[in-house]
Amino acid sequence: MVTLTLEEAQHSLNSLAERALRGETVFIRIEGTEELLSLQSVAPDLPPNYLAECYGPEEVADEEYLAGFAPKGLAT
């Protein structure tokens, strides 16, 4: 595990991404705030329809409804 400031992370994003892909969790501290970002790899071999098997139609409908209120054009 490694913890960096945002400025440090911006200068070494390629190596941080490689570390995350190897399974290491990377934390990025936003100076002057309580905010802490994490960079980690997501398993690439999720089974087909994984989310549909985990969540029912009501949960999916709720998420889609709430997503309609999210700011447009921002990655989460």
Secondary structure, DSSP 8 states (H G I E B T S, - for coil): -EEEEHHHHHHTHHHHHHHHHTT--EEEE-TTSS-EEEE----S---TTHHHHHS-HHHHHHHHHHHTTS-TT---
